[in-house]
Amino acid sequence: MQQLSPTLKEISLHGTKSFPCAFYRTRSIGKGTIVKHHWHDEVEILYFFGGEFRLEINMEQFLVRSEALYFINPGELHSISTEKNGSSGEDAVVFSLDILSFDSCDAAQMQLINPIQNGKMLFPRCLLPNHPGFLQVRDAFLDTMNSFGHAANEGVPPENGAVTDDMTNQLFIKSSLLRILAVLSRHRLFTPTEKNLDKRVEGIKTVLTYIRENYKEKIYIQDLAAQVHMNEQYFCRFFKKSIGRSPMEYLNEYRIKQAMELLKQTDLPVMEVCLECGYNNLGNFLRAFKKYTETTPLKYRNRSSPGHPLPS
């Protein structure tokens, strides 16, 4: 499970302290959010190979319907959801640029790695199969994945990730990531940072943080709009354009996600789960739960218990 600070920053350690790099594998057979909105200081490379996804990065939404590579720069707010029922999957490598740094302060360090670390240079948003550098980057990504060894090949829970302390594996991982940087550089795909979206992105982070800190209480549109000093009508348009659904839809979805965790991890009665997640009316809670999960809280709890497959 993602560990987030109050500002939506992911505080989970990616990799180990000595080698901050990890591989994640996500598989889904249903529609819905699989990675909540969050951000981190590390670079993330996503490889989509099957299914249909909606990837949200800062103020943009991307529908991914075929094989593709996407890049998440440090500090970018992002989330992933599946768009339809059916088998789908994506792999990710999350790493700190520190593992690729050079003490010699050569051209790669000064002209590429340092500017990315300082937020002055950005990875390309995506790389598609029709690009001449796609196959090289994809192959280097797969080599990175395979270097994590047995854990990567056997499938890794997305909340845990695969790590490695083996020196040889680490060398292969570093060389594969450097190959990716080299191919992107050869095709001049790195771009200088543009700061014009920063204020709006920070506004969305503020609103989502408010929701996560206060979802147990009554929340009105005016409360959310006040967080970014907007009138309610403009705020609703701003939020939906940024997140892809209305503020109330996002709030209800978040509350139901929290309810699902409580049903899986505790023995609280359904009524207490209802109240704990911000619903003062059991009927409204049951209707919302059925809308987002296509089942009832009790059936969900029974199916989520040991020996039963988890619903997506």
N, C-alpha and C positions, 0 to 999 in steps of 0.2 A: 504494500500500500504506500502511495506517495506520502512523504512527510513534508508538510508545508509550514513555513513560518507565517505569522499574521499578515505578511505582505505578499503572500502567494509564492514566495521564493522557496524552491525545493531545497530542503536541508539534508536530504539523504546523501550519504557519501556514494559517489560514483566510482567504483573501483576500490582501491585501497589508498591509504595515506601516502605510501611510497610510489604507487603507480595508479593515479586517478583516471582510470579508463575502465569502462564496463560495457558489456554487450547485453541487450535486452531483446526478448522475443515475445510478441503479442499475437495471440490467436483468438478469433471470435467466430461464433456461429449465429449471432443475432445482431439486431440493430441497436445502436445506443452509444453513449460515451464510453470510451475505453481508456482514455488518458485525460484527466481533468486539466483545466487551465492552471498553468504554473510557469515559472521561469527559473533559470539557473545560470550560473557563471560559466558553465562549460559549453563547448560546441557539441551539437548533436547532428548526426547524419542518419536519416531515415530511409529505409529501402522498402518500398511497397511492391509486392509481387503478385497479389491476388485479392480480389474483392473490390469494394467501392467505399471510399472514405471521404470524410470532410475534414480537412486539416485547416485549422485556424491559427494564423500567425499575426500577431499585432492587430492591425486593422483589416487584414485580408483573409478571405476564405478561398480555399482551393479544393475542388472536387477531383479526387484521384480515382480514375477508373481503369488504369492500366499500369504496367510496370513503370516505376519512376523513383528517382532519388531526390530527396529534399534536404535542405540544410537549415538548421536552426542556429542563429548566431547567439553569443552570450547576451543574456538579458532580455531576450525576446519572449513575450507571453504567447503560449501556444497550447493547443489541445487537439485531440484526435477523437473522432467518432465514426462509427460505421453507418453507412447510409441505407443498407438493406439487409435483410436476413440472408443467411448463407455463409459458407466458409470463407474467411478472409484472414489476411495476416500481414504483419509488417515487422521488420527487424530494425534495431537501432544501435548505434555505437555512440556513447556519450564520453567525452574526454576533455581533460584540461589541456590547453595548449602548452602548459609547462612541460609536459613530457616530450615535446618536440623542440624545446628551446635549445639554442646553441650558446655555450659560454664564449665561443670565439667571436660573437657579434658579427657574423658574416652577412652577406647581402640578404639571404633568406630571413635571417633574424630581424634585421633592421628594416627591410622593405615590406615584409609580409607578416611574420609572426607577431612582432611588437605592435604594428598598427591594428591587427585583429584584437589582440589582448587589450589595447587601449580604446577600442571602440571606434577606430578611425577607418577601418577597412572591413568589408562584409563579404561573407561567402555568397555565391549566387543563390537565389531562392530555390531553384530546382534544376535538374538535369534529366532530360527525356531521351528515350531510345534513338530518336532521330538526330541527336547531337553527335558529332564525330568523336567527342571525348567520353561518351556515355559508357561504352563497353569497358574502357580502361578503368574508369572510376568504379564501376560496378564490380569488376573483377578484384580490384584492390579492396573494396568493401568486403567482399566475400572472403578474401584472404584474411582480412582482419578478424572477421567472425570466426573463421576456422581456427585461427591461432588461439582462441580461447579454449579450444580443445573439447573434451568430452561434454562439459556442461552446455556448451553452445549447441552441439549436435543433438543432444538428448532433449532440448527444449528447456527454457529457463523461465520461471515465473517472472512477469514483468516488474513486480515490486522488489525482487531480489537482484536479478541480473547475474551475469557470469563475470567472474574476475579471475586474474591469474597472477601468481607470484613467481612463476617460472621465468628465469632470465631469458631463455631462448625464445619463448612465446612472446615476451615483452619486446624483444628485438624485432621479431617479425611484425608485430602490431605497429610499432613505431615506423618501420620501413614502409608498411602498407599505407599508413596515414600520410606519410611524407609523399608517397607516390600520388595520392589523391590531391594533395596540395600542388604538386608539380604539374599534374594534368590540368587542373583548374587554372593555374598560372600560365601555362603554355597557351591556353585558349583565351586568356585575358578575361576571365570570368569573375575575378574579384573586383569590387567596386568601392569607391569612397562612401563613407557614411553620410546619409542625409538626415538632418535633425528635425525636419518639419513635422514628423508624425509623433515625436516624443511626447508632447503635451497630451494628445488624445489617448495614446497608449497608456500613459500614467493615469489618466482619468479612468480608463476601464479597469486597471489594476486596483484603483481605489475603491470602485464600486463593488467589484468581486470580493475584495477583502472585507468590505462592510457586510456583504451577504454572508460570508463564511463565519464572521464573528457574531452575527446577530440573527441567524436563521431560526433560532429557537423562539424569538420574539415576533410580535406583529410587525410587519414591514410594509410600508406603503410606498407607492411610486414617488411621492413627494420626499420621502426619506432618502431614497436613492438619488433622486435628482439633486438634492441639496448637497450631496457629497462632492459633486462636480460643478455646483453653482449654475445649474441650468433650469429652465422651466420644464415642466413635466412633459409637454408635447414634444419639444425638441429632444429632451433626454431619451424618450422612448424610441424616436427615430435613430438617434445616435447609437443607442445600445443595440438595437436590432441590426443595424448595419454592421456593427463591430462584431457581434457574437452570433448572429444568424437566427436569433429567437428573441421574443420579448422579454423584458425584465422579469415579469411574473412567471413566464414559462421556465426561465433559467432558475429562478428561486424555487419553484415547485420541484423541478428536476433535481436540484441539489438536495432539497429536503428528503426526497424519496431515496436518493443515494445514501444519505445518512441513515435513514430508516432501514435500508437493506443491510447495512453494516451492523446495526444494533440487533436486527433479527438473527443474523448469522453468529454474532459474537456474544450475545447475552441471552438470558432467559426472561427478560422483561415482558410483561403482558403487552398485548397489542395496543391497548389503550394508553399505557405509559410510553410506548414507542411513539405513538401518535402525538402526545403532548410534548415529548422530548424533542420532536422534530418540527415544532412550530405550528402544529394543527390543533385548534381548539375544538374541532368538530370531527367525531369519528367517521361520520358518513363522508365528509369531504376528503378525509385521509384515505379511506378505502377506495373512493373513486379515483383519486390521484394515483394511488399505488397500482390499481388495475390498469390505468392508462399507460403508465410507464413500464410495467413489468408483465402485463397480460396475465396476472395471477393475483391471488390474495396473499396477505401477509403470512397467514398460517401455512398455506401451501408452500410459499417461498421458504419459510423457515424449515419445514419438513424436508424439502428437496435440497436445502443447503447443508443439512446435517451430514456427518460422516457416513460414507457409503452411498450417498446420492449425488448425482451430477449437479454441478452448480448451473443455474440458468444464466444466460448472458445478460 
